[in-house]
Amino acid sequence: MKAVLLCAGKSTRTYPLTLTRPKPLLKVANKTILQHNLEQLHATRLIKEVILIVGYKKEMIASWIKEHQKKFDCVIKMVVQEEQRGTADALQSARNLLGDASFLLMNGDDLFFAEDIKKLLASKSEHAVLVHPVAKPEQYGIVLINPRDKKLVKAIVEKPQKPIGNLASTGCYVFSPSIFDIGDVEPSSRGEFELPDLINFHCDRGEVGFVQAKHWFPITYPWDLLPANAYLLSLLKKKIAGKLEKHVTLKSIVVVGKGTLIKSGVYIEGPVLIGEHCTIGPNAYIRPGTTIGNHCKIGHEVEIKNSILFDNTKIPHLNYLGDSVLGEDVNFAAGTITANVRHDKGVIRSSV
């Protein structure tokens, strides 16, 4: 079977991280989102060809594929969506490569898992949507179940302002070629051709089923990387490939990459993932849920909790970092403290 990954979007809501790279190349647990999804597709043992729909910073994705393609036992092709005209238009750009068989379509910048993909591919419906319950339905496309046949989807309603259900479309689908047999689908208010409108045409014909996912991590804002990171860290197994000096304490699951030095007095509570060629300590405290990229430096009396550090980042001494995402080549000034708690119980928001 073939899989299509939508990777063309600019993703302004993940600025500033996506000013320098497309969202599928953001890292979670020291792997790009694209690598994670390709590994999950490989794990299904059902996907033999992957088609990437690219646009924004497409050269970076092409370079990444050239470097990593040998890791994946499938053919990887790229199709350029020259103009950002919506998700349905992106799918249309790959039509000539799909042939006459059913295929998988998924957002290339959210995190999906092999177990759920396999369940979706086993669906008996003409087309099927992978769904997942959400706490804030008004932020998602919500799937309405057909009251006459509870195995079918009645419609997908984008960001409903009144409660109608909590099952969100995850952006992962299995389609037969008939998905392209559509009537007059009009562009959205943004002037784009959207997948939900395409799918709703087939819902009206009673052709769309659904499967509920066990795990799904949508990445809409930079901080959405944190729960995805925490889950992936929970799956790790302990591995120490670097060097530990005397008087280092490791609790629970800790992974240390090759060439990394953990200095005396460092206390690490897992799950924690530390990349390659890093220097940690002395006397640093690394708390659960933390991923540190490659070539990072964490110095004296630094405490880090539930955070992601991209490559080449330095937190030199007397710092606290909590519930944060740092991009590449960040250098904290000595004594910098991040504020991660509001005493009024409100939400800490970014002005980005």
N, C-alpha and C positions, 0 to 999 in steps of 0.2 A: 504494500500500500504506500501511497505518497502522502506526505504531510506538507502543508503550507504554513509558514510562520510569518506573521505580519510584523515587520521590523522597520517600517519606513517613517514612522512618525517623529516629529521634532520634540515632543514631550516638554513643553514649557513649564509644566507644573513640577518637574523635577529639577528645574534650575536651582542653583548654579551647577549642579553636578553634570547636567547634560548640555552645558555650554561647550564642553570639550569632548564629548563623545555621545553616541546614540545610546538610548536607554538599555538596549539589550547587552551593552558592554559594561554596564555598572556591575560591581562585584558584590556578591553575598557569600559569606563563608569562604572568601578568597577564590571564588570562581565567578566568572561572568554569568549573568542570567542566561545568555545564549548557550553557554557551555552546559549549564544545569539542564536546560530544556532538551538539548541534543542528547545528553546522557540519559535522560528519562525516556526519550523516544527510542533510543537504542535498547534500553532495558525492556521495552515491550516485545522486542524481537519480531515486530510486525511491520515496521516502517523501513522501507528499502531506499527511499529517495526523499530528500527534504528540499523544498523550494523556499528560499528566503525572498520576501518582497522587501526591497530596500529603497531608501531615498535619502533621508537626512544623514550626512556624513557616511555615505555608502562606502567610501574608500576605506574607512576604518574597519567596517565589517568584512570587506573583501580581504584586507590584510590579515585580520584575525582568522578567517577561514583558511587562508593559504597556510598559516602557521600551524593550525590545529586539526585540519581535516583528516589526517591519518589516524587520529584517535577514534574516529567514528566509522562504523562498518555500514556506511550508506553513501549514496551519491548526494552531493550538496550542490545545488544550483542557485543562482541569484537572478532575480528579475527586478528591474528598476521601475518604480512608480515615479515618473518624472514630475508629476504635479500631484500635490496632496489633495485628493478629491474624495477622501473617505474610504472606509474599510471595504465597502462593497466594490468600489472602483479598484482598490488594491487587489482583491480576489480576482476580478475580471482580468487584470493584467497577467495572471498566471494561467488563464483558461487553456491556452494552446498547449501547455505542458502537462495537463492533467489527464488527458485521454478519456476513456469511457467507463472508468471504474470509480467507486466511492473513494473519498479522500478525507484526510483530517485537516482541519483548519484551526489554528490557535494563535492568540496574541503572543508575540515573541518577546514581550517585556514584562509578563507576569510569570510566576513560578507554578508549574504543573508537575504532576507526579505520575509515574508509570502505572501504578495500580489503578488510578482513576481513568487514565487514558485507555487502558485495556478494557475497562468496563464500558466506556463510551463506544469503543469500536465494536463491542459485542452487541450493541443495540440492534433490535430488529426493525426499527422505524426507518422510513425512507431517509429522513434527516433526524439528527438528535443534537441536543444542547446539553453541555455539562453545567450543572447548577450547583450553588453552594449557599447556605443560609448566611445572611449578613445582619449586623446590628443596626445599620443605618440605610434602609432601603432607598431613601430619597437620593442617595449618591450613586445608584447603580441602575442598570437595566434589569427590571424585575420580571420574572417569568410567571405568567398567569397559567394555572392548570385548567384544562378543559373540564368543566363540571360534568359533561356527558361521558367523558372517557378520561379518567384520571391518569392515564398513561401518556396523554398527549398534551402539547402546549397550545393554549388558546391564543396567546400573544405575548410579545415582549414589550413592556412599557418602560420607556426611558425616564429615569429619575422622577418617579411619581411623588407628588407633593402631599397626597392623601394616602393613608395606609391601604395597600391592596395585597400585601404578602411580603415575604422576606427571602424568597429564593431568587438569587441574582444569577444572571447569565455570566459565566466566568470568561467568556471569550474563547471557548474551546468547543468545537463542533465536529461532527462527522456528517458529510454531505454526499448524496449521490449526484451524478451529473445533472439531474433534473433541477438542481438548485438554480441553474442558469436560465431555466424556463420561467420567465417572469413577465408580468404585465407592465404597466406604466408606473414604475417606481419613481417617485418624485424626489428631487434633492431635499435635504433637511433645511432647517432655518439657517444653517451655517453654509449652505450651498454645496453640501457634500452628499454623496450617495452612501448610506449607512447600512451595515449588515442587518440590524434589527428590522428595517423596512423590507429587506429582501426576504428575511425569514418569516415575517408576518404574512407575506403573500402566500407562503406555503402552509402556514398555520391555518389560514382560512380554508385550505383544502384538506385539512386533517392529516398532514404528512409529517409533522414534527413531534418527536418524542423527547424525553429528557432522562438524564442520569445524574444522581447526586454525587458530588465529589466528597472525598474524605478530607483532603487538604487542598488549599488554594491560597496563594498569596498575591493579591493584586498590588502592583507597585505604582501608585499614583503620585505620591509625594516622597521626598527623600527619606522621611522618617518611617515610611512603610517598609524600608529595608530591614528595620530592627526586628520586628516579629518574625520575618522570614529567616533572618540570620539566627535568631534564637532557636527556631525549630530545627534548622539544619545542623546547628551545633549539638543539639540533643541526640542526633544520629551518629555522632562521631565515636570512634574507638581510640583509646589512649595510644599515642605514638610519640616518642621522643627521638628525633633525628639530630638535634643540636647538642650543645654542651651545657651542662649544669655545674656551676661551682658548688662548693660546700655551703650548707645552711640555706638551701632553697627548699621551699615547701610547696608541694603540689597536692591539691585536693580534687577528688572526682576526676572527670575526663579532661585531660589537657593534651593538646597536640602541638609539638614544637618542630618547626621545619629545619632542614639541614642548614648548617652554617650559622645558626642562631646561638647566641651566648646569653644564658640566664645567670646573672651575677648574684653574689652572696646576699642573703637577706630578702630575696624576692619571695612573695607569698602569692600563689595563684590558686583561685577557687574556680574550678570548671563548672560547666563546659566553657573552655577557652581554646581558641585557635590562634597560633602565632606562626607567621609565615617564615620565609627563608632569609638568612643573612641579616637578622635583627640583633639589636643589643637591648636587653631588658635589665634595668637596675643600675646600681645596687639599691636595695631597700624599697622596691616598688610593690604595689598591691594591685593585682589584676583580678577583677571580680567576674562573676558569671555573665555569660551572654556577650563576651567581648571577642571580636576578631581583629587581629593586627596583621596588616599586609606585609609584603616583602620589603626589606631594606629600611625598616623603621627603627627609631631609637626612642626608648622609654627610659627616662633617667631617674635620678635619686628622689625619693619621697613623692612619687607620682602614683595617684590612684585612678584607675579606670574601671567604669562599671557599665555593662550593657551597651557597648558602643562598637562602631565599625571604623577602623582606620584603613584608608587606602594606602598604596605603596609610597615609600619614601617620605613618610610623615615623622615629625620629631616632636616629642613632648619632653622637654629636657629635664626640668626639676621643679619640685614644689607646685605641682598642678593637680587639679581634679577635673576629670572628664566623665560625665554621666549621661546616658541616654542620648547619645549624639552620633552623627555621621561626619567624618572628616574626609575630604577628598585627598587627592595625591599632593605631595610636596607641601603640606601644611607644616608650619613651624610655630609652635606655641611659645609665646614669651614666658620667661620665668615667672612663676607665681600666678599664672592665669587659672581662674576658677570658672567653670561653667555652672550656670544656675539651671537646675532641672526640676525644681519643685515650686509650685505656686501655693501659698498658704490659703488662698481663697478657693482652692480646689478647681480653679479654672484651667483651661487648656493653654499650654504654651504654644504660641503661634509664631510662624516665621513671616517676615515681611517680603520674602522672596516671591 
